Amino acid sequence: MEFSHAASRTQAIFDDEHAISFAGLAPALRLAQRCGLERLVGEHVALGTADGVNAPAKVASIVAGMACGADSIDDLDLLRHGGMDRMFTGIRAPSTLGSFLRAFTWGNVRQLEKVARQVLVSLAAHTPLLPGKDVLAFLDIDSMQRRTYGYAKQGSGFGHTKIQGKNVLVKGLNALTVTVSTPLSAPVVAASRLRGGTTGSARGASWAVREAIGTARQAGCTGTLVLRGDSAFYGAEVIAACRDHDTRFSVTAKLDPKVKAAIATIGGDAWRPIAYPRAIFDEQAGGWVSDAQVAEVGYTAFTSKKGKAVTARLIVRRVRKLNEQAERGQDELFPAYRYYPIFTDSPYTLLQAEEQHRDHAVQEQVNADLINGPLAHLPSGVFTANAAWLTLTAITHNLLRAPGCLASAFHAKARGATLRRHLISVPARLARRGPAAGRGHLTLHLPTGWRWQPAWINAFTATHDPPAATAA
């Protein structure tokens, strides 16, 4: 590819009042309007200061900016350019939005979390967000430590996180998220909660699970619902939350002496071989694993807690340990294994239940999407402002997934960055026809030959009513 003009004959002028950079906001915000985002904010979010007025318009401005790729309060200024004020009304300045976020109390954050749950329910009703939800759906719970810098972040502290497969202490704030998905869909956020940096992963998890189960049921997940989590959420409270709400669980068990004793009772002929379609990297083994063995045994957990004992299945996957001395001529005397236990009451077969539990890794995709988007930074020094930012990030994530489901099968499962690049960050030029005094008709002129034009048109058509019929 080469330039068609010499540098001396090329000019750049920022003078087009009708051009916009994010034409994809049209279907996305039209869908948010249909799902009642601003109406729900007006009904449930009530800030008690002057900076909290006009909450519906301010929330919509923040969500729109996040959908376009804003990852800080200053970045929200990307909405104020060209013909954006001709296409939308109520766009607020970043300084106004920053003051609005800092006006949140913890009670207001909880109100906003309720809005996020109701918006997800409405999105699931208006779009094919969760295909197959009436048969099987999964709730995945996980926490992540988001790094912060300096001394001005309220609640920041040192917590454990994984960087390149290694556990390290990182100063920051801890975000707990619960996602809902089906075998046919990408995961969306059903619940989120920001916590202090020194908070343990399981703190408050049972309440987040209860809220997520209610949201999933309201969103139409009427079939089998399975909660999946790692060993941080292996606790009586989380399991009780599932049992109280007719939800199955599949949680990685901790290799404590009691679990090891249960594994030792499994006979040698009970192990069944499994082969992975693609090799996976085992951090503990320090290499790639393409086969393993699984078995199960009955197990009763939490017997030390009065009235909270739970009897279910202990599914164990074992992977052969590599003989590190084999190259030096020292053969092994007997085979050694690494064990990975799962505590579950899944109604599925042994191999199905074990495979479904490994798919808990889809939660990492959501975390990566959030970090690659608005959650790249926690933008304020005020803890409640950052908590509201996390909730708005969850709303934006779900809102991006919905137009993707309307666009194409590929975009229904595409990464958040891909959705922004293909469907949101599309330049357009606005043209208006009709009475000068009235609103008339607005036409978006988009680039000819846009590679994802059919997908974009699908999302736009599905979210805009057809024009009124005219007499011949």
Secondary structure, DSSP 4 states (H G I P E B T S, - for coil): ---SS-GGG-------TTEES-TTHHHHHHHHHHTTHHHHHHHH----SGGGTTHHHHHHHHHHHHHTT--STGGGGGGSSTTHHHH-S----HHHHHHHHHT--HHHHHHHHHHHHHHHHHHHHHS-SSTTTTTEEEEEEEEEEEE--SS--TT-EEEEEEETTEEEEEEEEEEEEEEEE-TTS--EEEEEEEE-TT--TTTTHHHHHHHHHHHHHHTT--SEEEEEE-GGG-SHHHHHHHHHTT-EEEEEPP--HHHHHHHHTS-GGG-EEEEEEEEEEETTTTEEEEEEEEEEEEEEE-TTSTT--EEEEEEEEEEEPP-TTGGGT---SS--EEEEEEEE--SS-HHHHHHHHHGGGHHHHHHHHHHTTGGG----SSHHHHHHHHHHHHHHHHHHHHHHHHH-HHHHS--HHHHIIIIIS--EEEEEES-SSS--EEEEEPPTT-TTHHHHHHHHHHHSPPPPP---
